[in-house]
């Protein structure tokens, strides 16, 4: 007997209330937890999924980015803050995740693995080790300088060539 997967495509009413509230925010403005609670008449801190959904919708449909402000709410980022904050936040997170992946893969008893799993293990170590190295401050600074030297803009293949992942 096969099961049919049902996908919920409608946005919940509470999420819509949050989207409507947050969409009115000016760059730099903080939407407080109190205002969010009032908009959907429930505690958004206990229902974080509502905020996450609203932020996804705002990012996807309105090009708006919000970041948490401890014990206050969410701040809408201005364009320059998006560039600084997202670059730093995501790079740091990717670096931490890559380090954890290397640590976890290193827990496997390599000699007990079959040949195909050893190859998969080594591929993972190479990938995550490369990501860890590529996301260091020094690597990002070198890449930044190369982009500056290239006129301030570079495509993906140019970036991969610069960091040595793609050869002509």
NORSULTA-V973930 format. One record per backbone hydrogen bond with DSSP energy under -0.5 kcal/mol. NH is the residue of the N-H (numbers start at 0). CO is the residue of the C=O. If there is no record, write none. Layout:
NH | CO
NH | CO
This chain:
4 | 2
6 | 4
8 | 6
15 | 11
16 | 12
17 | 13
18 | 14
19 | 15
20 | 16
21 | 17
22 | 18
23 | 19
23 | 20
24 | 21
27 | 75
28 | 25
30 | 28
30 | 73
31 | 29
32 | 71
35 | 31
36 | 32
37 | 33
38 | 34
39 | 35
40 | 36
41 | 36
43 | 41
45 | 42
46 | 42
47 | 44
49 | 46
50 | 46
51 | 47
52 | 48
53 | 49
54 | 50
55 | 51
56 | 52
57 | 53
58 | 54
59 | 55
60 | 56
61 | 56
61 | 57
62 | 58
63 | 57
66 | 74
68 | 72
71 | 68
72 | 68
73 | 30
74 | 66
75 | 28
76 | 64
76 | 74
81 | 77
82 | 78
83 | 79
84 | 80
85 | 81
86 | 81
86 | 82
87 | 83
88 | 84
89 | 85
90 | 85
90 | 86
91 | 87
92 | 88
93 | 89
94 | 90
95 | 91
96 | 92
97 | 93
98 | 94
99 | 95
100 | 96
101 | 97
102 | 98
103 | 99
104 | 100
105 | 101
106 | 103
107 | 104
109 | 107
111 | 108
112 | 108
112 | 109
117 | 113
118 | 114
119 | 115
120 | 116
121 | 117
122 | 118
123 | 119
124 | 120
125 | 121
126 | 122
127 | 123
128 | 124
129 | 125
130 | 126
131 | 127
132 | 128
133 | 129
134 | 130
135 | 132
139 | 135
140 | 136
141 | 137
142 | 138
143 | 139
144 | 140
145 | 141
146 | 142
147 | 143
148 | 144
149 | 145
150 | 147
151 | 146
158 | 154
159 | 155
160 | 156
161 | 157
162 | 158
163 | 160
164 | 159
165 | 159
